[in-house]
Amino acid sequence: MIDNVPHIFIDGLYQLGLQLDEEKLQQLVRYHHELLVWNTRFNLTAISDVEQVWLKHFLDSFTLLQAYDVPHVDLLDIGAGAGFPGLALKIVRPHWHVTLLEATGKKVTFLQHVIEVLQLQNITALHARAEEVAHRQEYRAAFDLVTARAVASLSTLLEYCAPFCRRGARMIFPKKGDITEELAQGKRAAECIGASLVVDVSVTLAGLADGRRLLVWQQSQPCPAHFPRSGALMAKKPLGT
């Protein structure tokens, strides 16, 4: 076993049914190292405790595989930040094609650095805003799986993500806590953009058993062309209200 990898993280991998070879573990160790080094200069993450990074960034990213895990995927991670979950998932699923969409330049620079250091292929860090990129032909309805770990309401996340989805594609949003009202609004918003909730997965791994859940939506119809609206309009008049 590689040094400096917490046992609770390894236990979590076992619970997920994930078996990582030494190469993948070494890539995660290097990613972890680069994250902590860069975090001293840039505000990449508020989580700096070693064990918590492994649990609440890496292991938390891998929980998405509980809800969606197929051999070949075009994945879009909106608001990728420091690379969670998209970049972390690329390491354990190297055959996936991954696009990391991030609006903050310094974070994109970090993502590009880690991609280069780890010599990853078929992964791109894109410096842009989702509401603009979603109207470009090359990205519209181009992905099998779209996720967003950003702190935003479900109705907002759905409007950001649905335009990128092919028909039949999935959207996965990690959430926790009491979201009864938010979920009701999200379901109403989903009707506007041709999507529906298909499964609600509870996360019960050691270290992450704090009410976390994965809300999985399916894009059953093409998203109407006028979505997403501008960020200002989404904030002023959220879908589903």
C-alpha positions as CSV (number, residue, x, y, z in Angstrom):
1,M,0.0,0.0,0.0
2,I,1.2,3.5,-0.9
3,D,2.2,5.6,2.1
4,N,0.2,8.7,3.0
5,V,-3.1,7.3,1.7
6,P,-5.5,7.2,4.6
7,H,-7.0,3.8,5.5
8,I,-10.5,5.3,5.7
9,F,-10.1,6.2,2.0
10,I,-9.0,2.7,1.1
11,D,-12.0,1.4,3.1
12,G,-14.3,3.7,1.1
13,L,-12.9,2.4,-2.2
14,Y,-13.6,-1.2,-1.0
15,Q,-17.2,-0.2,-0.1
16,L,-17.6,1.3,-3.6
17,G,-16.1,-1.8,-5.2
18,L,-13.2,0.2,-6.7
19,Q,-9.9,-1.5,-7.1
20,L,-7.1,0.9,-8.0
21,D,-3.7,-0.2,-9.1
22,E,-0.5,1.4,-7.9
23,E,-0.3,3.7,-10.9
24,K,-3.7,5.2,-10.2
25,L,-3.0,5.6,-6.5
26,Q,0.3,7.3,-7.4
27,Q,-1.5,9.7,-9.6
28,L,-4.0,10.5,-6.8
29,V,-1.0,11.1,-4.4
30,R,0.6,13.4,-6.9
31,Y,-2.7,15.2,-7.5
32,H,-3.1,15.6,-3.8
33,H,0.4,17.0,-3.5
34,E,-0.1,19.5,-6.3
35,L,-3.4,20.6,-4.8
36,L,-1.9,21.4,-1.4
37,V,1.1,23.2,-2.9
38,W,-1.0,25.3,-5.2
39,N,-3.5,26.0,-2.5
40,T,-0.9,28.0,-0.6
41,R,-0.9,30.5,-3.5
42,F,-4.4,30.3,-4.9
43,N,-7.7,29.7,-3.1
44,L,-8.5,26.3,-4.6
45,T,-10.1,24.6,-1.7
46,A,-11.1,25.4,1.9
47,I,-10.3,21.8,2.8
48,S,-6.6,21.4,3.7
49,D,-6.5,18.6,6.2
50,V,-4.9,15.6,4.5
51,E,-7.5,13.0,5.5
52,Q,-10.4,15.3,4.7
53,V,-9.0,16.0,1.2
54,W,-8.9,12.3,0.5
55,L,-12.5,11.8,1.8
56,K,-14.4,15.0,0.8
57,H,-12.7,15.5,-2.5
58,F,-11.4,12.3,-3.9
59,L,-13.7,9.7,-2.3
60,D,-16.7,12.0,-2.6
61,S,-16.0,12.3,-6.4
62,F,-15.9,8.6,-6.8
63,T,-19.3,8.2,-5.2
64,L,-20.8,9.3,-8.5
65,L,-19.8,5.8,-9.8
66,Q,-22.6,4.5,-7.6
67,A,-25.0,6.2,-9.9
68,Y,-23.3,6.0,-13.3
69,D,-20.5,3.8,-14.4
70,V,-20.1,2.6,-18.0
71,P,-16.9,1.9,-20.0
72,H,-16.9,4.9,-22.3
73,V,-18.4,8.3,-21.5
74,D,-18.3,11.9,-22.6
75,L,-18.3,13.7,-19.3
76,L,-18.7,17.4,-18.7
77,D,-18.0,18.8,-15.2
78,I,-19.4,22.3,-14.9
79,G,-17.7,24.6,-12.3
80,A,-14.9,22.1,-12.1
81,G,-13.0,24.2,-9.5
82,A,-9.9,22.2,-8.5
83,G,-11.0,19.2,-10.5
84,F,-13.7,17.5,-8.4
85,P,-15.3,15.4,-9.5
86,G,-14.3,15.4,-13.1
87,L,-10.5,15.3,-12.9
88,A,-10.5,12.8,-10.1
89,L,-12.9,10.5,-12.1
90,K,-10.7,10.7,-15.1
91,I,-7.9,9.1,-13.1
92,V,-10.0,6.1,-12.1
93,R,-11.8,5.9,-15.5
94,P,-9.0,6.7,-18.0
95,H,-11.1,5.7,-21.0
96,W,-13.6,8.4,-20.3
97,H,-13.5,11.7,-22.3
98,V,-13.7,14.5,-19.9
99,T,-14.2,18.3,-20.3
100,L,-13.7,20.5,-17.2
101,L,-15.5,23.8,-17.5
102,E,-14.4,26.5,-15.2
103,A,-14.9,30.3,-15.2
104,T,-11.9,31.2,-12.9
105,G,-8.6,31.5,-14.8
106,K,-6.3,30.5,-11.9
107,K,-8.3,27.3,-11.4
108,V,-8.1,26.5,-15.1
109,T,-4.3,27.0,-14.9
110,F,-4.1,24.5,-12.0
111,L,-6.3,22.0,-13.9
112,Q,-4.1,22.2,-17.0
113,H,-1.0,21.8,-14.8
114,V,-2.3,18.6,-13.2
115,I,-3.4,17.2,-16.5
116,E,0.1,17.8,-17.9
117,V,1.9,16.5,-14.8
118,L,-0.2,13.3,-14.7
119,Q,0.1,12.9,-18.5
120,L,-3.6,12.4,-18.9
121,Q,-5.2,12.1,-22.4
122,N,-8.6,13.0,-23.7
123,I,-9.3,15.6,-21.0
124,T,-9.6,19.3,-21.5
125,A,-9.8,22.2,-19.1
126,L,-12.0,25.0,-20.7
127,H,-11.9,28.5,-19.4
128,A,-15.4,29.8,-20.0
129,R,-18.9,30.3,-18.6
130,A,-21.5,27.6,-18.9
131,E,-24.3,29.9,-20.0
132,E,-22.1,31.0,-23.0
133,V,-20.6,27.7,-24.0
134,A,-24.0,26.0,-23.9
135,H,-25.0,27.9,-27.0
136,R,-22.0,26.8,-29.1
137,Q,-22.8,24.1,-31.6
138,E,-19.8,21.9,-30.7
139,Y,-20.9,21.7,-27.0
140,R,-24.7,21.7,-27.4
141,A,-26.2,18.2,-26.7
142,A,-22.7,16.7,-26.8
143,F,-22.3,14.8,-23.6
144,D,-23.5,11.5,-22.0
145,L,-23.0,12.7,-18.4
146,V,-23.0,16.2,-17.0
147,T,-22.3,17.0,-13.3
148,A,-22.0,20.1,-11.3
149,R,-20.7,20.1,-7.7
150,A,-21.2,23.8,-7.3
151,V,-23.3,25.2,-4.5
152,A,-26.4,26.2,-6.4
153,S,-30.1,25.4,-6.4
154,L,-31.3,22.4,-8.3
155,S,-33.3,24.5,-10.7
156,T,-30.2,26.5,-11.5
157,L,-28.0,23.5,-11.9
158,L,-30.6,21.9,-14.3
159,E,-30.7,24.9,-16.5
160,Y,-27.0,25.1,-16.7
161,C,-26.5,21.4,-17.4
162,A,-29.4,20.3,-19.6
163,P,-28.4,22.1,-22.8
164,F,-25.2,20.1,-22.8
165,C,-27.0,16.7,-22.6
166,R,-27.7,14.4,-25.5
167,R,-31.1,12.8,-25.4
168,G,-30.9,10.0,-22.8
169,A,-27.9,11.6,-21.1
170,R,-27.7,11.8,-17.3
171,M,-27.1,14.7,-14.9
172,I,-25.8,14.0,-11.4
173,F,-25.9,16.6,-8.6
174,P,-24.5,15.9,-5.2
175,K,-26.6,17.4,-2.4
176,K,-27.0,17.0,1.4
177,G,-29.3,18.2,4.1
178,D,-33.0,19.0,3.9
179,I,-33.8,19.8,0.3
180,T,-37.5,19.1,0.2
181,E,-38.5,22.5,-1.2
182,E,-35.5,22.7,-3.5
183,L,-36.3,19.3,-4.9
184,A,-39.9,20.2,-5.6
185,Q,-38.8,23.3,-7.4
186,G,-36.1,21.3,-9.3
187,K,-38.8,18.9,-10.5
188,R,-40.9,21.7,-11.8
189,A,-37.8,23.2,-13.5
190,A,-36.9,19.9,-15.1
191,E,-40.3,19.8,-16.9
192,C,-39.3,23.1,-18.6
193,I,-36.0,21.7,-20.0
194,G,-37.1,18.2,-21.0
195,A,-35.6,16.3,-18.0
196,S,-36.9,14.2,-15.1
197,L,-35.5,12.8,-11.8
198,V,-34.8,9.0,-12.2
199,V,-33.0,8.0,-9.0
200,D,-32.0,9.4,-5.6
201,V,-28.9,7.6,-4.3
202,S,-27.9,7.8,-0.6
203,V,-24.2,8.0,0.2
204,T,-23.4,5.9,3.3
205,L,-19.6,5.5,3.1
206,A,-17.6,5.9,6.3
207,G,-16.5,9.6,6.6
208,L,-19.2,10.7,4.2
209,A,-22.3,9.5,6.0
210,D,-23.6,13.0,6.7
211,G,-26.8,13.0,4.7
212,R,-25.1,13.1,1.3
213,R,-27.1,12.0,-1.8
214,L,-26.8,11.9,-5.5
215,L,-29.7,13.2,-7.5
216,V,-29.7,11.7,-11.0
217,W,-31.7,13.2,-13.8
218,Q,-32.3,12.0,-17.3
219,Q,-32.6,14.3,-20.4
220,S,-35.5,12.6,-22.2
221,Q,-36.1,15.4,-24.7
222,P,-33.8,18.0,-26.4
223,C,-33.4,21.1,-24.2
224,P,-35.2,24.1,-25.7
225,A,-32.8,26.3,-27.6
226,H,-33.3,29.4,-25.4
227,F,-31.8,27.7,-22.4
228,P,-29.7,28.5,-20.5
229,R,-30.6,32.1,-19.9
230,S,-28.2,34.6,-18.6
231,G,-26.9,34.2,-15.1
232,A,-28.6,37.4,-14.1
233,L,-32.0,36.2,-15.4
234,M,-31.6,32.8,-13.8
235,A,-30.9,34.6,-10.4
236,K,-33.9,37.0,-10.9
237,K,-36.4,34.4,-12.1
238,P,-35.3,30.8,-11.3
239,L,-37.0,28.0,-13.2
240,G,-39.8,26.2,-11.3
241,T,-40.9,29.2,-9.2
